[in-house]
Amino acid sequence: MKREDIRNIAIIAHVDHGKTTLVDALLRQSGVFRSNQVVEERVMDSNDLERERGITILSKNTAVNYNGVKINIIDTPGHADFGGEVERVLKMVNGVILVVDAFEGPMPQTKFVLKKALELNLPVICCINKIDRPEADPKRVIDEVLELFIELDASDEQLDCPFVYASAKSGVAILELNDTPQNMKPLFDTILEYIPAPEGDPDRGTQVLVSTIDYNEYVGRIGVGKVDNGTIKVGQEVVIVNYHDPSKQKKVKVSKLYEYDGLKKVEVQEAGIGSIVAFSGIEDIHIGDTLCSPEDATAIPFQKISEPTLSMNFVVNDSPLAGKEGKWVTSRHLRDRLFRELNTDVSLKVEETDTTEAFKVSGRGELHLSILIETMRREGYEFAVSKAQVIYKKGENGEKLEPMEKAYVDVPDEFSGTVIEKLSSRKGELLNMSTVSGGYNRLEFSIPARGLIGYRGEFMTDTKGNGILNTIFDGYGPYKGDIAFRKQGSLIAFESGESVTYGLYNAQERGTLFIGPGEQVYAGMVVGQSGKGEDIELNVCKRKQMTNTRSSSADEALRLTPPRILSLEQALEFIDDDELLEITPKNLRIRKKILDPTLRKRAGFKKG
């Protein structure tokens, strides 16, 4: 049986091609908001970090009504690091809207998300967005999209997909390029016509596959999934089973049931096939579980999420300033918080180490881990993290394999040489070079994932902020050999106290400082980047002594070069193997793992 009054769609695209803005336009024009209601832009990006960075991190559900049909819409992330979100969400929908920028055309993540949709045989509506951009070229982009479909072995039905042209920002869509844009009606009509209605057997036992987990401090874990067969009711007894874990069989009760209406969850008593529902009251629920009737406990197949490729250690902070700025500082707090993150993030892996003070956390990339660090920092946690390391594997013949990335670089012609030189020194191999409009070159590299650690900041400097770097995981390949990362050493404080202008003035000749006067420092803390290849110890707390001929302030005012304040990403990129990044709600401090200079030298000799 088909539910003609429901459509379930996911909006997929490369980062920054306008998915969330498109959802805004659909919400506004379906009457979700009152005519006089003040609504923020990108209303689906509800998390502070999402709003600040302008990216979607977690997939979000919403629903609109159009011509008597309820359209459930899922907004997905575009960043490769959050690919795990996209993979599982596609199991809930019956079709996708692929959004492509009318100037940039298909990008690496476009290929990744489209490949996942085609593998699941989902029909695709292609939405060419930002047609009002001055340099937009929708005709060229259509050809590129069709080439991508062919490259991914799309079937004839999938190749015959409808194209809609839109400006999500202006809230208009058209079916032909010479039409007069008025509203989003052409896109709504295309969804109803082209996306199939969900099918299922209403008389069979309940079957709901859990595709997303939400978490709320008051009600605990909230499972979200689509009703594939039967109906689900409040108070119903169900069994949790899992396709990949046949031993899992647990009887539970559904205590509350919700459906989506606009941006709200609305409590309902029961839901039928095709409905996307959220339910609470079940503690031990995980992504990939199926809720079934006890008499027909059949699990729904669910693809395993891709493995993490990068790991770092999260360590209890033991610096001399530990415990002064954070609310949660002990190993128990750190452990509980990291394991709680696994409730909602399927791509993350947390492992205990041989000490209770440290935990190995593995994720899909630098951005994935830095978002977790920033979230914990804002919640009041204080801890330290080590340099990110890639996760190696052993090949069939025992050889060492490492994660490889495809890097796509759009860069003005004048900077191409620098980028090629830098990426080649990081074991990158140039596969392709082509010219795109506006004096830009597009370079395609195959590069080890570790070659990209710490490169983004350098890339932005080298291209004066004009370059665009996109990467996507490209499987495991043979180990490419050692890479020399940092050419410069660190400037290390050898005395604890407060930094003063006189000490900093003398220190700034030795390199670039990360701190200004009046900051708390301790022995072993990194206060800057050395101009040379080795670490230099210096005293930034040194005051000028008064002599019998003049006072200590008699000289002219000392001029300090403004310090280089590192963001979280820049600090994570900067730290070396023998350093840690101390993270508190108020400060980021780089420090040596071994604070004592004598013990540090000894360890260096042993390693040497």
C-alpha positions in Angstrom: 0.0 0.0 0.0 1.2 3.5 -0.8 0.7 6.6 1.5 -0.1 9.3 -1.1 -0.4 12.0 1.6 3.3 11.7 2.5 6.6 12.4 0.8 10.0 11.8 2.5 13.0 13.6 1.0 16.6 14.5 2.0 18.4 17.5 0.7 22.0 16.6 -0.1 24.9 18.7 -1.5 28.5 19.9 -1.2 29.2 22.3 1.6 27.9 25.8 1.1 25.8 25.1 -2.0 22.7 26.3 -0.2 20.8 23.3 1.3 19.8 25.0 4.6 18.8 28.2 2.8 16.6 26.1 0.4 14.9 24.5 3.4 14.3 28.0 4.8 12.5 29.0 1.5 10.3 25.9 1.6 9.4 26.5 5.2 8.5 30.1 4.6 6.3 29.4 1.6 4.4 26.5 3.1 3.0 28.7 5.8 5.0 27.3 8.7 5.7 30.8 10.1 3.1 33.5 10.8 3.3 36.4 8.3 4.6 38.8 10.9 7.0 36.3 12.6 10.6 37.2 12.8 12.7 34.3 11.6 16.4 34.0 11.5 18.2 33.0 8.4 19.2 29.3 8.1 16.7 28.5 10.8 17.6 24.8 10.6 21.2 25.4 11.9 20.0 25.6 15.5 23.3 24.8 17.2 25.6 27.8 18.1 28.6 26.3 16.3 26.5 25.8 13.2 25.4 29.4 13.1 28.9 30.8 13.8 30.6 28.7 11.2 27.8 28.7 8.6 27.9 24.9 8.2 25.5 22.1 9.1 26.9 19.6 11.5 23.9 17.5 12.4 21.1 16.4 10.1 17.7 17.9 11.1 14.1 16.9 10.4 11.3 19.2 9.5 8.0 18.9 7.8 5.8 21.1 5.6 2.3 20.7 4.1 1.6 21.4 0.5 -1.7 20.7 -1.3 -2.7 18.3 1.4 0.5 16.3 1.3 2.9 16.2 4.2 6.5 16.6 3.0 9.1 15.4 5.5 12.4 17.1 4.8 15.8 16.2 6.2 18.6 18.8 5.9 22.0 17.0 5.8 25.6 18.2 6.4 27.8 18.9 3.4 31.2 18.4 5.0 33.1 15.1 4.3 33.8 14.8 8.1 30.1 14.4 8.8 29.4 11.9 6.0 28.2 9.4 8.6 25.2 11.6 9.2 24.3 11.6 5.4 24.8 7.8 5.0 22.2 6.8 7.6 19.6 9.5 6.9 19.2 8.3 3.3 17.6 5.1 4.7 14.6 7.2 5.9 13.7 8.8 2.6 12.2 7.9 -0.8 14.1 10.4 -2.8 16.6 13.2 -2.7 17.0 16.8 -3.9 20.6 17.2 -5.1 21.6 20.9 -4.7 24.4 22.1 -7.0 25.9 25.6 -7.1 25.2 27.2 -10.6 28.8 28.5 -10.7 30.9 25.9 -8.9 29.2 22.9 -10.3 29.6 19.4 -8.8 32.3 19.3 -6.1 33.9 16.3 -4.2 31.1 16.0 -1.6 28.4 16.3 -4.4 30.0 13.1 -5.8 30.1 11.4 -2.4 26.4 12.1 -1.4 25.1 11.4 -4.9 26.9 8.0 -5.0 25.2 7.1 -1.7 21.8 8.0 -3.0 22.3 6.1 -6.3 23.5 3.0 -4.5 20.1 3.0 -2.5 18.2 3.5 -5.9 16.7 6.7 -4.7 15.2 9.0 -7.3 17.0 12.4 -7.6 15.7 15.9 -8.3 18.6 18.1 -9.4 18.2 21.6 -8.1 20.7 24.1 -9.7 20.9 26.8 -7.0 22.2 30.4 -6.9 21.2 31.1 -10.6 21.2 34.8 -9.6 24.9 34.7 -9.0 26.6 37.1 -11.5 29.0 34.4 -12.8 26.4 31.6 -12.8 26.5 29.2 -15.8 23.6 26.7 -15.3 23.9 25.1 -18.8 27.6 24.1 -18.2 26.6 22.9 -14.7 23.8 20.6 -16.1 26.4 19.0 -18.4 28.8 18.4 -15.5 26.0 16.9 -13.4 25.0 14.5 -16.1 28.6 13.5 -16.6 28.8 12.8 -12.9 25.7 10.6 -13.1 27.3 8.6 -16.0 30.6 8.3 -14.1 28.7 6.9 -11.1 26.8 4.3 -13.3 23.4 5.7 -12.8 20.5 3.8 -14.4 18.5 5.2 -17.3 15.6 6.2 -14.9 18.1 8.0 -12.6 19.7 9.8 -15.6 16.2 11.0 -16.7 16.0 13.2 -13.5 14.1 16.5 -13.5 16.1 19.7 -13.3 14.8 22.7 -11.3 16.6 26.1 -11.2 16.4 28.1 -8.0 17.6 31.0 -6.0 17.1 29.7 -2.5 18.0 33.2 -1.1 15.3 34.9 -3.1 12.9 32.0 -2.5 12.1 31.3 -6.2 12.3 28.3 -8.5 11.7 27.8 -12.2 11.5 24.7 -14.5 12.9 26.5 -17.7 15.7 29.1 -17.7 13.5 31.6 -19.6 10.6 31.3 -17.1 9.7 34.3 -14.9 10.6 33.4 -11.3 7.8 33.9 -8.8 7.9 31.4 -5.9 8.9 27.9 -4.8 5.8 26.2 -6.4 7.7 24.6 -9.3 9.9 22.8 -6.8 7.0 21.7 -4.6 5.1 20.4 -7.7 8.2 18.5 -8.9 8.6 16.8 -5.4 4.9 15.6 -5.5 5.2 14.4 -9.1 8.6 12.8 -9.1 9.3 11.5 -5.5 7.4 8.3 -4.9 5.0 7.9 -2.0 6.3 5.6 0.8 5.1 2.0 0.6 4.5 -0.6 3.2 2.1 -3.2 4.6 -0.2 -1.6 7.2 -1.4 -5.1 8.3 2.1 -6.5 9.1 3.8 -6.2 12.5 5.5 -2.9 13.4 8.9 -2.2 11.8 10.8 1.1 12.5 14.5 1.5 11.6 16.3 3.9 13.9 18.3 6.3 11.7 19.1 9.1 14.0 19.4 9.5 17.8 18.6 12.8 19.5 19.4 13.4 23.1 17.6 15.5 25.7 18.6 15.8 29.3 14.9 15.6 30.5 13.7 12.6 28.5 17.1 10.9 27.6 17.6 9.3 24.3 15.1 10.0 21.5 15.1 7.6 18.5 14.1 8.9 15.1 13.1 6.7 12.2 10.6 5.9 9.5 7.7 3.5 10.0 8.3 0.8 7.2 5.4 -1.5 8.1 2.5 -1.7 10.4 1.7 1.1 12.9 3.4 2.3 16.1 1.4 3.4 19.2 2.0 5.0 22.5 2.2 2.3 25.2 2.9 -0.4 22.7 5.3 -3.3 23.6 8.0 -3.7 21.0 11.2 -5.7 20.6 14.6 -4.0 19.7 16.6 -6.1 17.2 19.7 -5.3 15.1 20.6 -6.6 11.6 24.4 -6.6 12.4 23.9 -8.1 16.0 21.5 -11.1 15.9 21.9 -11.6 19.7 20.2 -8.3 20.4 16.6 -8.9 21.5 15.1 -6.6 24.1 11.5 -6.0 25.0 10.6 -2.3 25.7 7.7 0.0 25.8 7.1 3.2 23.7 6.3 5.9 26.2 6.0 9.0 23.9 5.6 9.4 20.2 6.1 12.5 18.1 5.8 13.6 14.5 7.4 16.7 12.9 5.3 19.7 12.0 7.4 22.6 10.8 10.2 23.0 13.3 8.2 21.5 16.2 7.8 17.9 17.4 4.1 17.3 18.0 2.9 14.5 20.3 0.8 11.8 18.5 -0.9 8.7 19.8 0.0 6.5 16.8 1.7 6.7 13.4 1.3 4.6 10.2 3.6 3.5 7.3 5.8 6.2 5.7 5.6 8.5 8.8 8.9 9.8 10.2 8.5 9.6 14.0 10.5 10.3 17.1 10.0 8.2 20.2 11.3 8.5 23.8 11.4 6.2 26.8 13.7 3.6 25.4 17.1 3.8 27.1 19.2 1.3 25.2 18.4 2.4 21.7 21.1 2.8 19.0 21.4 3.8 15.4 20.7 0.8 13.2 18.3 -0.9 15.6 14.8 -1.9 14.4 11.7 -1.7 16.6 9.4 -4.6 15.8 6.3 -6.3 17.0 7.2 -9.2 19.3 5.4 -11.7 17.0 7.4 -10.6 13.9 10.9 -9.6 15.0 12.6 -9.0 11.7 15.5 -6.5 11.6 15.8 -4.1 8.6 19.3 -4.2 6.9 21.4 -1.1 7.7 24.8 -0.3 6.1 27.7 -0.1 8.5 29.1 3.5 8.9 32.5 4.2 7.5 35.4 3.7 9.9 37.2 6.7 11.5 40.6 7.7 9.9 42.1 10.1 12.5 42.6 9.8 16.3 43.9 11.9 19.2 44.2 11.4 22.9 42.0 13.4 25.3 43.9 13.7 28.5 43.1 15.0 32.0 44.7 18.4 32.4 47.7 18.2 34.7 49.4 21.6 34.1 50.2 24.0 37.0 47.1 26.0 36.0 44.8 22.9 36.0 41.3 23.2 37.6 41.3 27.0 37.8 39.0 27.7 34.8 36.9 24.6 34.1 33.8 23.3 35.7 34.4 19.6 34.8 38.0 18.5 35.3 38.4 14.9 36.5 38.9 11.8 34.5 35.4 10.6 35.4 33.8 13.7 34.0 35.9 13.4 30.8 35.0 9.7 30.4 31.3 10.2 31.0 31.2 13.1 28.5 33.1 11.3 25.8 31.0 8.1 26.1 27.8 10.3 26.1 28.9 11.7 22.7 28.6 8.2 21.3 24.8 8.4 21.9 24.4 10.8 19.0 27.6 10.5 16.9 27.9 7.2 15.0 31.2 8.1 13.3 33.1 8.6 16.6 35.0 6.0 18.5 36.2 6.3 22.1 38.6 3.8 23.6 40.1 3.4 27.1 43.9 3.5 27.2 46.3 1.8 29.6 46.0 4.8 31.9 42.7 6.1 33.4 43.8 9.7 32.7 43.7 9.4 28.9 41.2 8.3 26.2 41.8 7.6 22.5 39.1 9.4 20.4 38.9 8.6 16.7 36.9 10.5 14.1 36.5 11.2 10.4 38.8 14.2 10.2 40.2 17.3 11.9 36.9 19.2 11.7 35.0 16.4 13.2 37.2 16.2 16.3 37.6 20.0 16.6 33.8 20.5 16.7 33.7 18.0 19.6 36.5 19.8 21.4 34.8 23.2 21.0 31.5 21.8 22.1 33.0 20.3 25.3 34.9 23.5 26.0 31.7 25.6 25.9 30.1 23.2 28.3 32.8 23.9 30.9 35.1 21.0 30.4 38.9 21.3 30.9 41.3 18.8 29.4 44.3 18.5 27.0 44.6 16.9 23.6 47.5 15.4 21.7 48.5 15.9 18.1 46.1 14.2 15.6 47.4 10.9 14.2 46.1 8.9 11.3 44.9 5.3 11.9 47.0 2.8 9.9 45.9 -0.7 8.8 47.8 -3.8 7.8 47.4 -5.1 4.2 46.9 -8.7 3.2 50.6 -9.2 2.8 51.4 -7.5 6.1 52.3 -4.1 4.5 51.5 -0.9 6.2 48.5 0.9 4.7 47.4 4.5 5.4 44.2 6.5 4.7 44.4 8.5 1.4 42.4 11.6 0.5 41.5 13.2 -2.8 42.2 16.9 -2.5 40.5 19.3 -4.9 42.1 22.8 -4.9 40.6 25.8 -6.7 43.3 28.5 -6.7 44.2 31.6 -8.7 46.7 30.9 -11.4 49.5 32.9 -9.6 49.4 30.6 -6.5 49.3 27.2 -8.3 53.0 26.7 -8.2 53.2 27.3 -4.4 50.3 24.9 -3.7 51.8 22.2 -6.0 55.2 22.5 -4.3 53.7 22.4 -0.7 51.5 19.4 -1.4 54.2 17.5 -3.2 56.5 18.0 -0.2 53.6 16.4 1.9 53.7 13.3 -0.4 50.8 14.6 -2.6 50.6 13.4 -6.2 49.1 15.8 -8.8 46.5 13.8 -10.8 44.9 16.5 -12.9 45.0 20.2 -13.6 42.3 22.1 -15.4 41.2 25.8 -15.9 37.9 27.0 -14.4 36.4 30.4 -15.1 37.7 33.6 -13.5 41.5 32.9 -13.8 41.3 29.9 -11.4 43.0 26.5 -11.8 41.5 23.3 -10.4 44.1 20.9 -9.1 43.3 17.4 -8.2 45.7 15.5 -5.8 46.0 12.1 -4.2 47.6 12.7 -0.8 47.9 10.8 2.5 45.5 12.0 5.1 48.4 12.8 7.4 49.8 15.1 4.7 46.8 17.4 5.2 47.1 17.7 9.0 48.0 21.3 9.7 47.9 22.3 6.1 44.7 24.4 5.9 46.0 27.4 7.8 49.2 27.4 5.6 47.1 27.1 2.5 45.0 30.1 3.4 48.2 32.2 3.9 49.8 30.9 0.7 46.8 31.8 -1.4 46.0 35.1 0.5 42.6 33.7 1.4 41.6 33.2 -2.3 42.0 29.4 -2.5 39.3 26.7 -1.9 40.4 23.3 -0.6 38.1 20.3 -0.6 39.0 16.8 0.5 37.3 13.5 0.4 38.3 10.1 1.8 39.7 7.8 -0.9 40.3 4.5 0.8 43.6 3.0 2.1 46.8 3.0 0.1 50.5 1.9 0.7 52.5 4.0 3.2 54.1 6.8 1.4 57.1 7.4 3.7 57.9 10.0 6.4 56.8 13.6 6.1 58.6 16.5 7.7 55.8 18.7 9.1 57.0 21.7 11.1 60.1 23.5 9.9 60.2 25.7 13.0 60.6 24.9 16.7 58.7 26.4 19.7 59.5 29.2 22.1 59.2 27.7 25.6 58.8 29.6 28.9 61.2 28.3 31.6 59.7 30.1 34.5 56.2 30.3 36.0 54.6 33.7 36.6 53.0 36.5 34.7 54.3 37.7 31.3 55.7 41.2 31.3 56.5 43.6 28.5 60.3 43.7 29.2 60.6 39.9 29.0 58.3 39.7 25.9 60.3 42.5 24.1 63.5 40.4 24.4 61.6 37.2 23.4 60.0 38.6 20.2 63.3 38.8 18.5 63.6 35.0 18.6 60.3 34.3 16.7 56.5 34.9 16.7 54.8 35.3 20.1 51.4 33.7 20.9 50.8 35.7 24.1 50.8 39.4 25.2 51.7 40.9 28.6 49.8 40.1 31.8 49.1 36.4 30.9 49.7 33.5 33.3 52.5 31.2 32.0 54.3 28.2 33.5 57.6 26.4 32.8 57.2 24.2 29.8 54.4 26.3 28.2 54.9 27.2 24.5 54.6 31.0 24.2 55.5 31.3 20.5 57.0 29.9 17.3 60.8 30.0 17.0 62.4 31.5 13.9 64.8 28.5 13.8 64.3 24.8 13.5 64.9 24.0 17.2 63.1 24.8 20.5 64.3 27.8 22.4 63.7 28.4 26.1 63.3 31.9 27.3 62.0 33.9 30.2 58.9 36.0 29.4 58.4 36.9 33.1 61.8 38.8 33.3 61.5 42.3 34.7 63.9 45.1 34.2 66.0 45.6 37.3 66.4 49.1 38.9 70.0 50.4 39.0 71.5 53.2 41.2 71.5 55.5 38.2 68.0 55.1 36.9 64.6 53.7 37.7 63.4 50.5 36.1 60.9 52.4 33.9 63.4 55.2 32.8 63.8 53.8 29.2 61.4 54.8 26.4 58.3 52.7 26.2 59.0 49.2 24.7 57.0 48.4 21.5 55.7 44.9 21.2 54.6 43.3 18.0 50.9 42.2 18.4 50.9 38.4 19.3 49.5 35.8 16.9 46.4 34.6 18.6 45.7 31.0 17.5 42.2 29.7 16.9 41.4 26.1 18.1 42.0 24.7 14.6 45.3 26.6 14.2 46.5 25.4 17.6 45.6 21.8 16.7 47.5 22.2 13.5 50.5 23.8 15.2 51.2 21.3 18.0 54.0 18.7 17.6 54.2 15.1 18.7 55.9 16.1 22.0 53.3 18.8 22.8 49.7 19.0 24.1 47.0 21.5 23.7 45.5 22.5 27.0 41.8 23.4 26.6 39.8 25.3 29.2 36.6 27.3 28.8 38.6 30.6 28.8 42.0 29.7 27.3 43.9 27.6 24.8 47.5 26.9 25.9 50.1 24.9 24.0 52.6 23.1 26.3 55.3 20.4 26.2 54.1 16.9 27.4 57.2 16.9 29.7 57.2 20.3 31.5 60.6 19.8 33.3 63.4 21.0 31.0 66.0 18.4 32.3 63.6 15.5 31.9 62.5 16.8 28.5 66.2 16.9 27.3 66.7 13.4 28.6 63.7 12.1 26.8 64.9 13.8 23.6 68.3 12.1 23.9 66.7 8.7 24.4 64.5 9.3 21.3 67.4 10.6 19.3 
